Amino acid sequence: MSIEHREFRASVRKLAQTKIAPHAADVDDKERFPSESWAALCSNDLPGLAHPESLGGSGADLLSQVIAVEEVAASCASSALVMLVNWAGTSTVLSQGSNELKQLVVPGVASGSAGAAWCMTEPRVGSDLSAIATTAVQDGSDWILNGQKRFISNAPWADWYAVLAKTGDKSLGVFIVHKDDDGVSFGAPEKKMGMRGSPTADVVLDGCRLPAVRVVNDPYRGFRYISAELNVSRALIAAQALGIAQGAFDAAVSYTTNRDQFGQPISRFQLLRGMVADMAVKIESARSLLYDAVHLIQDGDPAARAKVAMAKLLCSDNAMSVATDALQLHGGYGYVRDYPVERMMRDAKITQIYEGTNQIQRLLIAKSVYGK
Ligand SMILES: Cc1cc2nc3c(=O)[nH]c(=O)nc-3n(C[C@H](O)[C@H](O)[C@H](O)COP(=O)(O)OP(=O)(O)OC[C@H]3O[C@@H](n4cnc5c(N)ncnc54)[C@H](O)[C@@H]3O)c2cc1C
């Protein structure tokens, strides 16, 4: 890792610890948007990390994006999710959209004045995207969308929604919907176990008419476009999981150093030291695999697909395990909301589920092993 990356990590960590962490418990408790941390991220130009300078972003490389997500997630996983979903929501516009569409969508999102979301899941469609039922039908040069998207992060806060919709028997397109478009409405906020500061709701499309400019490139190749972006979004979710694990680990090290039992700090007990050592190994091995995957993605190496699936799997499984052990190391205090580890344990769970469940990651990895 370069000196620039290390310095960047230190600056995001400082920002997260001073401006984001102090609000994380309240955001979780009240299930409210993390407005203080979003303001802090915006005033430090972080929402534009994934966007090119020509569109108002800072054009940072993927490793920098991963580092930013890790550091923000270590303090508040919900805030990290809001930021990275903005990047996912604009990813197909950036890679495949027309210049007109890019100009319409990206500068606002890069500055943080607008939000983005991406919409694949439906009430009856999760892991199997080929079964998507939302339709997009052409009418003259316009397209008309009908359907319902479920569990959409950043909804209804976001302005722009990248919607995957069926355009033929075996084809899908990506369509960019604005929250104020006619025919767009939102479901009630989901009441979640974790990530309670990240808004999640259904997006309902009822005869939503879009002009041709809102279609991402070829409306029959959307699945291909989304699949190409999944490597990056999975790396970012892996980074989020890794950040949660690091946050929980740091909290556990601090607590066990300061808590005395039997006349000495509990960090002196060998059983606990063994747990902490195992947690450290889980974090460092997950980080190494993730950075390896990031380098393959940055190099355009086809091996990236399986490697990032491994990284998403390991980072999220290890985050769940590390957060659970961090809670255990706090004893009864880990179980109450005065300490952050119970929130981190709840937040960690979803990283094993979204952006392709860990069962789906295992299928992808096995496919690369057998070649079919
Ligand atoms: C908080 C939250 C935020 C989310 N954000 C977004 C978002 O922004 N955009 C979006 O589009 N979606 C989002 N999702 C949806 C998420 O990506 C899906 O929940 C996830 O992909 C799994 O789909 P599903 O829930 O329908 O589960 P299902 O696909 O029904 O799976 C149920 C179980 O069956 C297993 N399973 C399914 N198929 C197989 C198989 N072939 N082999 C073995 N096991 C299998 C799964 O691993 C899982 O354990 C979000 C979900 C949540 C809870």
The ligand as an SDF file (V2000), in Angstrom:
LIG
                    3D

 53 58  0  0  0  0  0  0  0  0999 V2000
  -30.8840   -4.2460    4.6080 C   0  0  0  0  0  0  0  0  0  0  0  0
  -30.9470   -4.7290    3.1820 C   0  0  0  0  0  0  0  0  0  0  0  0
  -30.5070   -3.9000    2.1630 C   0  0  0  0  0  0  0  0  0  0  0  0
  -30.6070   -4.3220    0.8400 C   0  0  0  0  0  0  0  0  0  0  0  0
  -30.2470   -3.4620   -0.1820 N   0  0  0  0  0  0  0  0  0  0  0  0
  -30.5350   -3.7960   -1.4540 C   0  0  0  0  0  0  0  0  0  0  0  0
  -30.3830   -2.8430   -2.5080 C   0  0  0  0  0  0  0  0  0  0  0  0
  -29.9670   -1.7070   -2.2960 O   0  0  0  0  0  0  0  0  0  0  0  0
  -30.7130   -3.2230   -3.7820 N   0  0  0  0  0  0  0  0  0  0  0  0
  -31.1760   -4.4790   -4.0640 C   0  0  0  0  0  0  0  0  0  0  0  0
  -31.4690   -4.7470   -5.2140 O   0  0  0  0  0  0  0  0  0  0  0  0
  -31.3210   -5.4060   -3.0840 N   0  0  0  0  0  0  0  0  0  0  0  0
  -31.0220   -5.0890   -1.7920 C   0  0  0  0  0  0  0  0  0  0  0  0
  -31.2080   -6.0030   -0.7860 N   0  0  0  0  0  0  0  0  0  0  0  0
  -31.6770   -7.3390   -1.1150 C   0  0  0  0  0  0  0  0  0  0  0  0
  -30.5940   -8.4070   -0.9620 C   0  0  0  0  0  0  0  0  0  0  0  0
  -29.5920   -8.2340   -1.9240 O   0  0  0  0  0  0  0  0  0  0  0  0
  -31.3090   -9.7680   -1.0300 C   0  0  0  0  0  0  0  0  0  0  0  0
  -32.0330   -9.9140    0.1840 O   0  0  0  0  0  0  0  0  0  0  0  0
  -30.3500  -10.9100   -1.2450 C   0  0  0  0  0  0  0  0  0  0  0  0
  -29.7810  -10.8700   -2.5290 O   0  0  0  0  0  0  0  0  0  0  0  0
  -31.0230  -12.2840   -1.0570 C   0  0  0  0  0  0  0  0  0  0  0  0
  -32.2240  -12.3440   -1.7500 O   0  0  0  0  0  0  0  0  0  0  0  0
  -33.5380  -12.8510   -0.9610 P   0  0  0  0  0  0  0  0  0  0  0  0
  -33.6400  -12.0740    0.2830 O   0  0  0  0  0  0  0  0  0  0  0  0
  -34.6900  -12.8120   -1.8980 O   0  0  0  0  0  0  0  0  0  0  0  0
  -33.2140  -14.3410   -0.5610 O   0  0  0  0  0  0  0  0  0  0  0  0
  -33.4250  -15.6670   -1.4740 P   0  0  0  0  0  0  0  0  0  0  0  0
  -32.7550  -15.5080   -2.8000 O   0  0  0  0  0  0  0  0  0  0  0  0
  -34.8530  -16.0450   -1.4520 O   0  0  0  0  0  0  0  0  0  0  0  0
  -32.5860  -16.7190   -0.6310 O   0  0  0  0  0  0  0  0  0  0  0  0
  -33.0950  -17.3260    0.5860 C   0  0  0  0  0  0  0  0  0  0  0  0
  -32.0260  -18.3110    1.0530 C   0  0  0  0  0  0  0  0  0  0  0  0
  -31.8390  -19.3120    0.0310 O   0  0  0  0  0  0  0  0  0  0  0  0
  -30.4600  -19.3590   -0.3390 C   0  0  0  0  0  0  0  0  0  0  0  0
  -30.3570  -19.6580   -1.7520 N   0  0  0  0  0  0  0  0  0  0  0  0
  -31.0000  -19.0680   -2.8100 C   0  0  0  0  0  0  0  0  0  0  0  0
  -30.6400  -19.6380   -3.9660 N   0  0  0  0  0  0  0  0  0  0  0  0
  -29.7380  -20.6130   -3.6710 C   0  0  0  0  0  0  0  0  0  0  0  0
  -28.9940  -21.5610   -4.4420 C   0  0  0  0  0  0  0  0  0  0  0  0
  -29.0710  -21.6180   -5.7700 N   0  0  0  0  0  0  0  0  0  0  0  0
  -28.1870  -22.4270   -3.7800 N   0  0  0  0  0  0  0  0  0  0  0  0
  -28.0670  -22.3840   -2.4260 C   0  0  0  0  0  0  0  0  0  0  0  0
  -28.7440  -21.4950   -1.6450 N   0  0  0  0  0  0  0  0  0  0  0  0
  -29.5600  -20.6200   -2.2570 C   0  0  0  0  0  0  0  0  0  0  0  0
  -29.9130  -17.9690   -0.0070 C   0  0  0  0  0  0  0  0  0  0  0  0
  -28.5070  -17.9950    0.1690 O   0  0  0  0  0  0  0  0  0  0  0  0
  -30.6650  -17.6560    1.2830 C   0  0  0  0  0  0  0  0  0  0  0  0
  -30.0130  -18.2680    2.3620 O   0  0  0  0  0  0  0  0  0  0  0  0
  -31.0890   -5.6110    0.5470 C   0  0  0  0  0  0  0  0  0  0  0  0
  -31.5160   -6.4530    1.5900 C   0  0  0  0  0  0  0  0  0  0  0  0
  -31.4770   -6.0060    2.8820 C   0  0  0  0  0  0  0  0  0  0  0  0
  -32.0220   -6.9060    3.9700 C   0  0  0  0  0  0  0  0  0  0  0  0
  1  2  1  0
  2  3  1  0
  2 52  2  0
  3  4  2  0
  4  5  1  0
  4 50  1  0
  5  6  2  0
  6  7  1  0
  6 13  1  0
  7  8  2  0
  7  9  1  0
  9 10  1  0
 10 11  2  0
 10 12  1  0
 12 13  2  0
 13 14  1  0
 14 15  1  0
 14 50  1  0
 15 16  1  0
 16 17  1  0
 16 18  1  0
 18 19  1  0
 18 20  1  0
 20 21  1  0
 20 22  1  0
 22 23  1  0
 23 24  1  0
 24 25  2  0
 24 26  1  0
 24 27  1  0
 27 28  1  0
 28 29  2  0
 28 30  1  0
 28 31  1  0
 31 32  1  0
 32 33  1  0
 33 34  1  0
 33 48  1  0
 34 35  1  0
 35 36  1  0
 35 46  1  0
 36 37  1  0
 36 45  1  0
 37 38  2  0
 38 39  1  0
 39 40  1  0
 39 45  2  0
 40 41  1  0
 40 42  2  0
 42 43  1  0
 43 44  2  0
 44 45  1  0
 46 47  1  0
 46 48  1  0
 48 49  1  0
 50 51  2  0
 51 52  1  0
 52 53  1  0
M  END
$$$$
